[in-house]
Amino acid sequence: MATRYEVIIYWSTEDDSFIAEVPELPGCASDGKTRAQALKNVEAIIQEWIATAKELGRPMPKPKGRLVFA
């Protein structure tokens, strides 16, 4: 399930992987050997982050809305 949160993907030489971070969700990040894999992995982590926040009664950040979906 794609989300509307901004995802930043970059190469990490230290980790020898692509890193995908979600700035709006503190601590929400994943990695992968390809950009596509990093994005797929972080989408799963986003869902887990949201589920955990709901369970703990924490406020849910709204997506910044920079992305436009047709």
Phi and psi in radians as a Rosetta constraint file:
Dihedral C 1 N 2 CA 2 C 2 CIRCULARHARMONIC -1.336 0.35
Dihedral N 2 CA 2 C 2 N 3 CIRCULARHARMONIC 2.518 0.35
Dihedral C 2 N 3 CA 3 C 3 CIRCULARHARMONIC -1.977 0.35
Dihedral N 3 CA 3 C 3 N 4 CIRCULARHARMONIC 3.026 0.35
Dihedral C 3 N 4 CA 4 C 4 CIRCULARHARMONIC -1.787 0.35
Dihedral N 4 CA 4 C 4 N 5 CIRCULARHARMONIC 0.219 0.35
Dihedral C 4 N 5 CA 5 C 5 CIRCULARHARMONIC -1.408 0.35
Dihedral N 5 CA 5 C 5 N 6 CIRCULARHARMONIC 2.520 0.35
Dihedral C 5 N 6 CA 6 C 6 CIRCULARHARMONIC -1.160 0.35
Dihedral N 6 CA 6 C 6 N 7 CIRCULARHARMONIC 2.363 0.35
Dihedral C 6 N 7 CA 7 C 7 CIRCULARHARMONIC -2.155 0.35
Dihedral N 7 CA 7 C 7 N 8 CIRCULARHARMONIC 2.222 0.35
Dihedral C 7 N 8 CA 8 C 8 CIRCULARHARMONIC -1.859 0.35
Dihedral N 8 CA 8 C 8 N 9 CIRCULARHARMONIC 2.192 0.35
Dihedral C 8 N 9 CA 9 C 9 CIRCULARHARMONIC -2.048 0.35
Dihedral N 9 CA 9 C 9 N 10 CIRCULARHARMONIC 2.294 0.35
Dihedral C 9 N 10 CA 10 C 10 CIRCULARHARMONIC -2.582 0.35
Dihedral N 10 CA 10 C 10 N 11 CIRCULARHARMONIC 2.808 0.35
Dihedral C 10 N 11 CA 11 C 11 CIRCULARHARMONIC -1.504 0.35
Dihedral N 11 CA 11 C 11 N 12 CIRCULARHARMONIC 2.345 0.35
Dihedral C 11 N 12 CA 12 C 12 CIRCULARHARMONIC -1.998 0.35
Dihedral N 12 CA 12 C 12 N 13 CIRCULARHARMONIC 1.945 0.35
Dihedral C 12 N 13 CA 13 C 13 CIRCULARHARMONIC -1.124 0.35
Dihedral N 13 CA 13 C 13 N 14 CIRCULARHARMONIC -0.675 0.35
Dihedral C 13 N 14 CA 14 C 14 CIRCULARHARMONIC -1.049 0.35
Dihedral N 14 CA 14 C 14 N 15 CIRCULARHARMONIC -0.717 0.35
Dihedral C 14 N 15 CA 15 C 15 CIRCULARHARMONIC -1.623 0.35
Dihedral N 15 CA 15 C 15 N 16 CIRCULARHARMONIC -0.174 0.35
Dihedral C 15 N 16 CA 16 C 16 CIRCULARHARMONIC 0.948 0.35
Dihedral N 16 CA 16 C 16 N 17 CIRCULARHARMONIC 0.730 0.35
Dihedral C 16 N 17 CA 17 C 17 CIRCULARHARMONIC -2.677 0.35
Dihedral N 17 CA 17 C 17 N 18 CIRCULARHARMONIC 2.857 0.35
Dihedral C 17 N 18 CA 18 C 18 CIRCULARHARMONIC -1.444 0.35
Dihedral N 18 CA 18 C 18 N 19 CIRCULARHARMONIC 2.421 0.35
Dihedral C 18 N 19 CA 19 C 19 CIRCULARHARMONIC -1.933 0.35
Dihedral N 19 CA 19 C 19 N 20 CIRCULARHARMONIC 2.359 0.35
Dihedral C 19 N 20 CA 20 C 20 CIRCULARHARMONIC -2.066 0.35
Dihedral N 20 CA 20 C 20 N 21 CIRCULARHARMONIC 2.076 0.35
Dihedral C 20 N 21 CA 21 C 21 CIRCULARHARMONIC -2.055 0.35
Dihedral N 21 CA 21 C 21 N 22 CIRCULARHARMONIC 2.586 0.35
Dihedral C 21 N 22 CA 22 C 22 CIRCULARHARMONIC -2.051 0.35
Dihedral N 22 CA 22 C 22 N 23 CIRCULARHARMONIC 1.668 0.35
Dihedral C 22 N 23 CA 23 C 23 CIRCULARHARMONIC -1.020 0.35
Dihedral N 23 CA 23 C 23 N 24 CIRCULARHARMONIC -0.531 0.35
Dihedral C 23 N 24 CA 24 C 24 CIRCULARHARMONIC -1.324 0.35
Dihedral N 24 CA 24 C 24 N 25 CIRCULARHARMONIC -0.284 0.35
Dihedral C 24 N 25 CA 25 C 25 CIRCULARHARMONIC -2.049 0.35
Dihedral N 25 CA 25 C 25 N 26 CIRCULARHARMONIC 1.691 0.35
Dihedral C 25 N 26 CA 26 C 26 CIRCULARHARMONIC -0.891 0.35
Dihedral N 26 CA 26 C 26 N 27 CIRCULARHARMONIC 2.258 0.35
Dihedral C 26 N 27 CA 27 C 27 CIRCULARHARMONIC 1.397 0.35
Dihedral N 27 CA 27 C 27 N 28 CIRCULARHARMONIC 0.024 0.35
Dihedral C 27 N 28 CA 28 C 28 CIRCULARHARMONIC -1.549 0.35
Dihedral N 28 CA 28 C 28 N 29 CIRCULARHARMONIC 1.902 0.35
Dihedral C 28 N 29 CA 29 C 29 CIRCULARHARMONIC -2.768 0.35
Dihedral N 29 CA 29 C 29 N 30 CIRCULARHARMONIC 2.810 0.35
Dihedral C 29 N 30 CA 30 C 30 CIRCULARHARMONIC -2.692 0.35
Dihedral N 30 CA 30 C 30 N 31 CIRCULARHARMONIC -3.134 0.35
Dihedral C 30 N 31 CA 31 C 31 CIRCULARHARMONIC -2.467 0.35
Dihedral N 31 CA 31 C 31 N 32 CIRCULARHARMONIC 3.058 0.35
Dihedral C 31 N 32 CA 32 C 32 CIRCULARHARMONIC -3.033 0.35
Dihedral N 32 CA 32 C 32 N 33 CIRCULARHARMONIC 2.782 0.35
Dihedral C 32 N 33 CA 33 C 33 CIRCULARHARMONIC -1.305 0.35
Dihedral N 33 CA 33 C 33 N 34 CIRCULARHARMONIC -0.341 0.35
Dihedral C 33 N 34 CA 34 C 34 CIRCULARHARMONIC -2.238 0.35
Dihedral N 34 CA 34 C 34 N 35 CIRCULARHARMONIC 2.860 0.35
Dihedral C 34 N 35 CA 35 C 35 CIRCULARHARMONIC -1.046 0.35
Dihedral N 35 CA 35 C 35 N 36 CIRCULARHARMONIC -0.769 0.35
Dihedral C 35 N 36 CA 36 C 36 CIRCULARHARMONIC -1.067 0.35
Dihedral N 36 CA 36 C 36 N 37 CIRCULARHARMONIC -0.724 0.35
Dihedral C 36 N 37 CA 37 C 37 CIRCULARHARMONIC -1.173 0.35
Dihedral N 37 CA 37 C 37 N 38 CIRCULARHARMONIC -0.724 0.35
Dihedral C 37 N 38 CA 38 C 38 CIRCULARHARMONIC -1.078 0.35
Dihedral N 38 CA 38 C 38 N 39 CIRCULARHARMONIC -0.731 0.35
Dihedral C 38 N 39 CA 39 C 39 CIRCULARHARMONIC -1.148 0.35
Dihedral N 39 CA 39 C 39 N 40 CIRCULARHARMONIC -0.774 0.35
Dihedral C 39 N 40 CA 40 C 40 CIRCULARHARMONIC -1.059 0.35
Dihedral N 40 CA 40 C 40 N 41 CIRCULARHARMONIC -0.773 0.35
Dihedral C 40 N 41 CA 41 C 41 CIRCULARHARMONIC -1.114 0.35
Dihedral N 41 CA 41 C 41 N 42 CIRCULARHARMONIC -0.740 0.35
Dihedral C 41 N 42 CA 42 C 42 CIRCULARHARMONIC -1.236 0.35
Dihedral N 42 CA 42 C 42 N 43 CIRCULARHARMONIC -0.504 0.35
Dihedral C 42 N 43 CA 43 C 43 CIRCULARHARMONIC -1.064 0.35
Dihedral N 43 CA 43 C 43 N 44 CIRCULARHARMONIC -0.692 0.35
Dihedral C 43 N 44 CA 44 C 44 CIRCULARHARMONIC -1.170 0.35
Dihedral N 44 CA 44 C 44 N 45 CIRCULARHARMONIC -0.689 0.35
Dihedral C 44 N 45 CA 45 C 45 CIRCULARHARMONIC -1.166 0.35
Dihedral N 45 CA 45 C 45 N 46 CIRCULARHARMONIC -0.657 0.35
Dihedral C 45 N 46 CA 46 C 46 CIRCULARHARMONIC -1.019 0.35
Dihedral N 46 CA 46 C 46 N 47 CIRCULARHARMONIC -0.801 0.35
Dihedral C 46 N 47 CA 47 C 47 CIRCULARHARMONIC -1.083 0.35
Dihedral N 47 CA 47 C 47 N 48 CIRCULARHARMONIC -0.699 0.35
Dihedral C 47 N 48 CA 48 C 48 CIRCULARHARMONIC -1.157 0.35
Dihedral N 48 CA 48 C 48 N 49 CIRCULARHARMONIC -0.717 0.35
Dihedral C 48 N 49 CA 49 C 49 CIRCULARHARMONIC -1.041 0.35
Dihedral N 49 CA 49 C 49 N 50 CIRCULARHARMONIC -0.830 0.35
Dihedral C 49 N 50 CA 50 C 50 CIRCULARHARMONIC -1.096 0.35
Dihedral N 50 CA 50 C 50 N 51 CIRCULARHARMONIC -0.792 0.35
Dihedral C 50 N 51 CA 51 C 51 CIRCULARHARMONIC -1.071 0.35
Dihedral N 51 CA 51 C 51 N 52 CIRCULARHARMONIC -0.750 0.35
Dihedral C 51 N 52 CA 52 C 52 CIRCULARHARMONIC -1.148 0.35
Dihedral N 52 CA 52 C 52 N 53 CIRCULARHARMONIC -0.752 0.35
Dihedral C 52 N 53 CA 53 C 53 CIRCULARHARMONIC -1.050 0.35
Dihedral N 53 CA 53 C 53 N 54 CIRCULARHARMONIC -0.732 0.35
Dihedral C 53 N 54 CA 54 C 54 CIRCULARHARMONIC -1.124 0.35
Dihedral N 54 CA 54 C 54 N 55 CIRCULARHARMONIC -0.767 0.35
Dihedral C 54 N 55 CA 55 C 55 CIRCULARHARMONIC -1.055 0.35
Dihedral N 55 CA 55 C 55 N 56 CIRCULARHARMONIC -0.645 0.35
Dihedral C 55 N 56 CA 56 C 56 CIRCULARHARMONIC -1.530 0.35
Dihedral N 56 CA 56 C 56 N 57 CIRCULARHARMONIC -0.031 0.35
Dihedral C 56 N 57 CA 57 C 57 CIRCULARHARMONIC 1.230 0.35
Dihedral N 57 CA 57 C 57 N 58 CIRCULARHARMONIC 0.432 0.35
Dihedral C 57 N 58 CA 58 C 58 CIRCULARHARMONIC -1.479 0.35
Dihedral N 58 CA 58 C 58 N 59 CIRCULARHARMONIC 2.638 0.35
Dihedral C 58 N 59 CA 59 C 59 CIRCULARHARMONIC -1.158 0.35
Dihedral N 59 CA 59 C 59 N 60 CIRCULARHARMONIC 2.572 0.35
Dihedral C 59 N 60 CA 60 C 60 CIRCULARHARMONIC -1.759 0.35
Dihedral N 60 CA 60 C 60 N 61 CIRCULARHARMONIC 2.045 0.35
Dihedral C 60 N 61 CA 61 C 61 CIRCULARHARMONIC -1.113 0.35
Dihedral N 61 CA 61 C 61 N 62 CIRCULARHARMONIC 2.447 0.35
Dihedral C 61 N 62 CA 62 C 62 CIRCULARHARMONIC -1.470 0.35
Dihedral N 62 CA 62 C 62 N 63 CIRCULARHARMONIC 2.483 0.35
Dihedral C 62 N 63 CA 63 C 63 CIRCULARHARMONIC -1.029 0.35
Dihedral N 63 CA 63 C 63 N 64 CIRCULARHARMONIC 2.550 0.35
Dihedral C 63 N 64 CA 64 C 64 CIRCULARHARMONIC -1.165 0.35
Dihedral N 64 CA 64 C 64 N 65 CIRCULARHARMONIC -0.377 0.35
Dihedral C 64 N 65 CA 65 C 65 CIRCULARHARMONIC 1.417 0.35
Dihedral N 65 CA 65 C 65 N 66 CIRCULARHARMONIC 0.351 0.35
Dihedral C 65 N 66 CA 66 C 66 CIRCULARHARMONIC -1.290 0.35
Dihedral N 66 CA 66 C 66 N 67 CIRCULARHARMONIC -0.480 0.35
Dihedral C 66 N 67 CA 67 C 67 CIRCULARHARMONIC -1.489 0.35
Dihedral N 67 CA 67 C 67 N 68 CIRCULARHARMONIC 2.529 0.35
Dihedral C 67 N 68 CA 68 C 68 CIRCULARHARMONIC -2.111 0.35
Dihedral N 68 CA 68 C 68 N 69 CIRCULARHARMONIC 2.192 0.35
Dihedral C 68 N 69 CA 69 C 69 CIRCULARHARMONIC -1.865 0.35
Dihedral N 69 CA 69 C 69 N 70 CIRCULARHARMONIC 2.371 0.35
